Amino acid sequence: MSRLVIVSNRVADPGDKKAQAGGLAVALQSALREHGGIWFGWSGKITQQSAPNVKTQEVGNVTYATVDLDRQSYRQYYSGFANRVLWPLFHYRLDLTAFERVDFKGYIKVNRMFLEQLQPHLRDDDLVWIHDYHLIPLGENLRESGHKNSLGFFLHTPFPALEVIRGLPTHREIVKALCAYDVVGFQTENDLRAFQDYVVHELDGEILDDNMVIAQGRLFKAQAFPISLDPEEFQGYGRRAVRSAHYKRLKTKEGSSWLVGVDRLDYSKGIPERLRSYERLLERYPGYQGKVNFLQVTPASRSEVPEYKLIRNEIETLAGNINGRYAQFDWVPVNYICRSLARTQLAAFYRASAIGLVTPLRDGMNLVAKEYVACQNPKDPGVLVLSSFAGAAHEMDAALIVNPMDLDAVADAIARGLEMPLEERVERWDALMGVLQANTLADWRDKFIGAMHEVQPQG
């Protein structure tokens, strides 16, 4: 059996069980143990040394290999091109892209460094699965160096429409690099169509049957592989949550209901719009004042990027304004937490909340939507209010689907969810759980690896 080599910007720490619990790392590590192999990527550390040094750790039949970045590489590759150009662009925020040619050169340089450090560890029959927008050029680098391995790439973010991606000065270099892989995976059919549109109209490529593509002189597969989670695991979290102090505290006030939002701090998540929608709910439905509480959990991220400082200030100002306008001596409308919480604590919040508010302006998938559903009480479930711009909306149409820019519509959906009869809530929850059970995280992983086995490497 071929080994599996996973390459990602960050590598899971095999010794940190808490960080791995329930996440993508669990599924990938399971596949690595099954196939044997390597997980390669950045260590997360920044050093003064310009010459990288690979550090390896053996755990059973799996090697964890990491490299450090020097300060300049981190600034240009990670903070610069990856997170101030590709991230906003792929989330349709051309207005926030800050393209600098020097950052693009740094991005290319780090990808080539990854190649140089990875290739001594590769065998001819390894399956190489590369993840996300940080490492798009790596497959092309491997091909140019003569590697004929089966190469797969999965994009965890959205893939933008043709007219959006053309706003990137180096768009041809980026998309041509994707054509070096044997399997290119996207979250949704919309993302796949956007890629196919580019291939046809910009690269003079051809779309064949069975998701096969001819472009840049290569035949490869481009397909949607919607990512998911392990529903049984999160159902277990939800059942155990009812014994927790957090759950009991949220349930102590009779006649009150909770709304919950959980998002990493990012302008793509639509948190300011969500707060304004909640404020609109209190304005239009004054009977909910004093009875409906909103809990927003937003761990900080990428604090060195200026746009993230601005969005944090905006969120905190909005939350303070709403509380100042509506708070009562025994009721605070917005409860805002700007730090990471344990998965078990989040499960308690999910389980206790009548409404799960998942309203990003643009998201590749959004697993919080799936986590919320899986943690519910099957006999008395809450209601998921879900943005039409989340990848999850393509599967989870039994949720209340909203446009997050329409504050009145989101407020109305919250009110509808709060008043929804039990029978309808159970019916919708059953349909949503059916989606989760039909496509688990293990299914996603196995389908992608299966596609890599099926497609003959073109070299």
N, C-alpha and C positions, 0 to 999 in steps of 0.2 A: 504494500500500500504506500502511495506517495505521502511524503510528509506535508504538513501544512505550515506555511510561513505567513504570519500576519504582520503587516506593517501599518502602524498608526502614529499619529503625532505623539501621543502619550501611551505608555505601556502600563498595564495593570501591575500593581505591586503584589506578587504572590503571597507575601506575608501579611497583607492588610486585609483580613477577612471582612471587616466592617465596611470598607470602601467597595468591596466586590459584591456584597450581598444584593441579589436581585437585579443586577445591572447587566449591560451588554458583556461585561468582562466574564461573567459566569458562562454564558453561552459560547464565547470564543475559547475560553480555557477548556471547556468540555470537549470541543472539537479538537483542540490541540492535543489533549491527552489521548483522544481516540486515534488520531493520526500520527502523533509524535510531531515535534516541530519546534518552531522559533516564534517568539513575539518580539519584534524589533521596533524601536522608536526612540524618541527623545525622553530623557530621564526627568525632565522638568527642572533641571538645575542649570544655572548660568555660571560659567567660569571665566577666568581671565585667559585661559589657554586657547590659542587659535587652532591647535592641532587636536582633533577629537580623539578620544580613546574609548573603545567599546568596553563596557563592563558587562559581564555575563553572570547569570545565576541559574544553576541547574535545579529543577524541581521535577523529579521523576524523568519522564521522557520529553520534557519541555525545557527549552532554553529561553530565558528572558534576557534580551540583549538591549542595552541602552547606551546612548551617547549624550554628552552634555553639549550645550551651545554656548559660544562666546557671546558677549554683550551685543556686538554689532549684528551677528547673525540673528539673535533673538529679536532685535529691534526691527530689522529689515524683513526677515522671513515671517515671524510670528505676529508681532504687533503691527508691522507695516503691511505687507502685501496680503497675507492671509486674512487678517482681522480688520484692516481698514480699507481693503479693496474687495476681495472675494466674498467675505461674509456679508457686507451690506449689499453688494451687487446681487448675490444669489438670493437675497431676501427683498429684492426689488427696491432698494434704497440707493439709487444712483446719486441722490443728493448728498449722501454721506460718504461716498467713496472719495478717497484721498490718494489718487494714483501718483506714484513717484517712480521714475525709471530705475533709480538706485534700489528701491525696495523690491522691484520685480527681479533685478539681477541678484539680490540677496536670496530671494525665494528660489530661484533656479540654482544658486550656489549650494544652498542647504540640501535641496533634493539630490544634487550630484554627490554631496558628501554622504548622504544616506546610502546612495548606490555604492560608493567606494567602501563604506564600512559594512554593508550588508553582503556584498557579493562573495567575499571569501567564505561565508557560512552557507552559501547555497549549493544544493545538489541539482543535477540536471533534471530530475523528475519531480522536484518540489512543486506544489501548488502555491503560488504567491498571491495572497489576498491583501490588497492595499485599501486603506480606508480614508476617505474624506478629502475635503478641498485643500488641505495643507500639502498633500502629496500627489497631486494630479500628474506632474511630469515624471514621476519615478518610473512608471511603466515604460515610457518612451526611452528613458535613460537605460533601463535594463535591455531593451531591444537593441539600442545603438551599441551596447557593449557585447552583443552577441548572445545574450541569454534567450533560449527558446522555451523556457518554462511556460506552463499555463498561468496566465496573469489575469486576475480579477480586480475590479475596482468598484467600491460602493460609495455613493455620494449620500451622506446623511442629511444634507441640506436640500432645499428646493433647487431645481435647475431653471434658470430664468428664460423667459421668452426671447425670441430672436432679437427684437428691437431693444431689449434691455441689455443683453449680453454684448451687443455690438457697441455699447457705450464704453466697454473696456478696451483701451488701446491695444492690448495684447490678446484680444479674444481669439484670434486664429491660432496662436501658439497654444493656448489653453485647451481649446476643443480638439485640435489636431492631436494633442498629447493623449486625449482620451481614446483615440482610435488605435492606440498601440496595445490596448488590452484585448483579451479574448472574450471577456464578459464584463459589461458595464451595467451596474445596477443603480436604479433610481427608486425613490420612495413611492411615487404615484405614476399613474398613466399620464397625467398632465405633464409631469417632469420629463417623462419619456418622449412625449410628443414634441415638447420644446426642443429636446436634443435632436430628434429626427428632423425637425424643421430646419435646424441649423445645418445638419449634415447635407440635406437636399439642396438648400438654397445658397449656402456659403462654401461647401466643400464639393459640390457636384456629385454627392454620393447617391446611393440607392438603398431603399428599404425593401427587404425581401420578406417572404413568409417566415413564420416562427421566430419573429423578432430578430432576424439576422440582418446585418447591415454591411454594405460594401462602401468603404471610404478610405482614402489615402492608400489605396492599393492593398487593403486588408479586408478580410471577411471576419466579422465578429458579431457577438450577440449583445444587444442592448435591450434590457427588460426591466419592468417594475417588480421590485421585491419589497413590499411594504413591511417595515420592521415592526416588531411587537414585543410582548413580554411573556412571562410565565404566569398565566392567570391563576393557577392553583396556588402558587406561592403568594400572590397578593391576596387571594381569598383567605389564606391562612393568616396573613397580617391583619386583615379586617376582622376576622373572628376573634383573634387575640386582643385586638384593640379595645374591645368593650370592657375589658378588665383593667384598663390603664387609667391612671389618674387624669390624664389629659382628656380622655373621652368623657369621663364622669363629670369633669368640671364644665365641659361644653354643654352637657345635658342637664345641668342643675337648675337652670332658670326655665320654669314651665312657661310655655306659650311663646318662647323665642326660637328663632331659627338662625342657622349659620350658613353663610356662603363662603366657599373657600377657593382661593386661587394660589397656585404654586408655580413659580417661574424663576429661572435664573435671570438676574438683572440684565436685560437686553432690550433695545429699542424695537426689536421684532416681535416682542411678546404682547404688545398692546396694553400694557399695564395702565398708563395714564388714561387711555380711552375706557378701560374697564372701571377705573375709579369714577370717571365722569358719568358712566352709565349707572353705577350704583347711586351716585348723587341724584341723577335723573329719576331713579326709582323712588327715592325719598321725597322728591319734589312732586311727582305725579301720583304717588300712592302714599299719602301722608299717614295712613293707618299702619304702615310698616315701621314708622319711626318708633324707636324704643323696643321694637320686637325683632328686627332683622339685623344681624351682625355680620360684618364682612371681615374675614381673616385673609390677609395677603402675605404669603411667605415668599421672599425674594432674596436668595443668597447673592451677594455681590460677586462680580466676575470682571476680569479684564480691566482692573481699576486704573491701569496705566493709559488706557485709551480715552482721549478727551470726551468722546461722545457718551461714554458710560458714566462719567462724572455728571454730565448734564442731565441724563435721564434719571439718575438717582435723585438729584436735586428737585427735578420736576415731580417725581412720585412723592417724595417726602413733603413737598409744599402742598400738593393736592390733598394728601391724607390729612395734613394739619388743618387745611381750610375746611374740609368736610366735617372734621371733628369739632372745629371751632364754631361752625354754623349749626350743627345738629345735636351735639352731645348733650346728654342730661346727666344729672349727678350720679345716676346709677346705670348709665348706658353710654358706651363709646362706640360710635358707628363703625370706624375703621380700626382694626387691629393689624398693625404693619410690623412684620419681622424681617429684618435684613441680615439674616445669617442662615447657615445651613442647619438643618434639623435631621435627626435620625429618621430612618425609614419607618421605624415603628411609631414614632411620634406623628409623622405625616399620615400614616394609616389611620391613626385615631382621629385626626382632623377630617380625613376623607369620610370615614364611617359616620361621624357625628354631623356632617353637613348635609343640609337639605338640597343644596345646589352646588355643583362643581362648575366653576367659571373658567373655561379654557378658551380664551378669545384672542389668540395672537393675530397680528396683522399679516404674518406670513410664517409658516413653519413647515419643515420637511415632513414631520409626522406629528409629534407631540405625544409622548408616552404618558404624560400626566393625565390626559383624558382616559387612557386605558387603565391606569392605576386607580383612578377615582371609581370607575365602574366596577373593577374587580374587588374593591374593598367594601362594597355596599352590602347591606343586609338584604338577602334575596326576598324576604317577606315584607320589607318596608324600605325599599331603596330610594336614594336621592335621585335628582334629575341632573343630567349633564347638559349644560349650555355650551355649545361648541361653535367656534368660528368656522365659517366656510373656507377660510384660507389656511386652515391646518390640514396637513396631509391626512390626518385621522378622519376628517369629514368625508373622505371618499369611501371609507368603509363603514363608518358609524353614523349612518343616516337616521337611526332611531333616536339620536339626540335631538335637542332643540337647536337647529342650525341657524346661526345669525351672522350678519355682517357687523363686525366690531366697530366700524365707523358710524353705524346708525345707532346713536345712543338711545333713542326712544325704543327702537326694536329690541335692543338688548335688555332694557328695563322692562319691557313688556314680557319678554321671554322669562326673565327672572320671576316676575309676578305669576306668570302662567305655571312655572315649575312649582312655586310655593303653594299654589292652589290646586295643583293637579291631583285628581282622584287616585287612590291607591291602586285600583285596577289598572289604570293607564300607566302609572309608574312601573308596576311590575311587568307589564307587557313590553314596555320600552326597554327595561333592564334585561329581560330575557333575550330580546333581539340583540342587544349590545354584547351580552356575554357570549351569545352564539358566534358573533364575529371574532371575539378574542379566542375562543376555544378552537375555531376553525383555522386560525393562523397564529400559532404561538411563536415565541422567540426561537425555539428549537427548529420549528418548521422553516422560519425565515433563513436561518443559518444553513440548514440541510439543503434547501432549495438552491441557495446560491452555490454552495460547494458542489451540488449535483450538476448544476449548469457548467461549472468549470471542468468537471469530468467529461461532460458530453461534448463540449466544443473543442475541436482539434486545434491545438496551438498553431498559429500561423508563422511564428518566429519573426 
